[in-house]
Amino acid sequence: MKNELIIVKNIKEFIYSLDLIIDNYPRKYYELRNNIMNTSYKLLELVFCSNYKKDYLDKIFSLISMLDFYLEISFKKKIINEKKLCNLSNKLLVINKMVYKWYES
């Protein structure tokens, strides 16, 4: 249970970091911005759900991959800079590693 709480804490920090950046997305990338936020919230929701059922772990990995992809698109479209990309990607990497360790146990 302790691992789950640490994962939740890290996902929340990731969402808070996104919150600061996401407001600066141009209107024409509104859909991308919404996908990033919705996927982040869905990731948090699935981690909460997986406390009760381990079936959700595969979906969690896929959402992490999708978030990474959305961030990559944001960088390529020059919505976020490389520093922000690295910061958010590193946070996602930590979350991914933690979920993987949780998955193994």
SULBELGI-V715129 format. One record per pair of residues at least 4 apart in sequence whose ideal C-beta (glycine too) atoms are under 8 Angstrom apart, sorted by the first residue. I is the first residue (numbers start at 1). J is the second residue. Records with the same first field share a line. If there is no record, write none. Layout:
I=J / J
This chain:
1=5 / 51
2=6
3=7 / 98 / 101 / 102 / 105
4=8 / 47 / 50 / 51 / 102
5=9
6=10 / 98
7=11 / 47 / 95 / 98 / 99 / 102
8=12 / 44 / 47 / 48
9=13
10=14 / 91 / 94 / 95 / 98
11=15 / 40 / 43 / 44 / 47 / 95
12=16 / 44
13=17 / 91
14=18 / 40 / 88 / 91 / 92 / 95
15=19 / 37 / 40 / 41 / 44
16=20
17=21 / 87 / 88 / 91
18=22 / 36 / 37 / 40 / 88
19=23
21=80 / 84 / 88
22=33 / 36 / 37
24=79
25=29 / 30 / 32 / 33 / 74 / 79
26=79
29=33 / 74 / 77 / 79
30=34
31=35
32=36 / 70 / 73 / 74 / 77 / 79
33=37
34=38
35=39 / 66 / 70
36=40 / 67 / 70 / 71 / 74
37=41
38=42
39=43 / 63 / 66 / 67 / 70
40=44 / 67
41=45
42=46 / 63
43=47 / 60 / 63 / 64 / 67 / 95
44=48
45=49
46=50 / 56 / 59 / 60 / 63
47=51 / 56 / 60 / 99
49=53 / 56
50=54 / 55 / 56 / 57 / 60
56=60
57=61 / 99 / 102 / 103
58=62
59=63
60=64 / 99
61=65 / 96 / 99 / 100 / 103
62=66
63=67
64=68 / 92 / 95 / 96 / 99
65=69
66=70
67=71 / 92
68=72 / 89 / 92
69=73
70=74
71=75 / 80 / 85 / 88 / 89 / 92
72=76 / 85
73=77
74=79 / 80 / 85
75=79 / 80 / 81 / 82 / 85
80=84 / 85 / 88
81=85
82=86
83=87
84=88
85=89
86=90
87=91
88=92
89=93
90=94
91=95
92=96
93=97
94=98
95=99
96=100
97=101
98=102
99=103
100=104
101=105
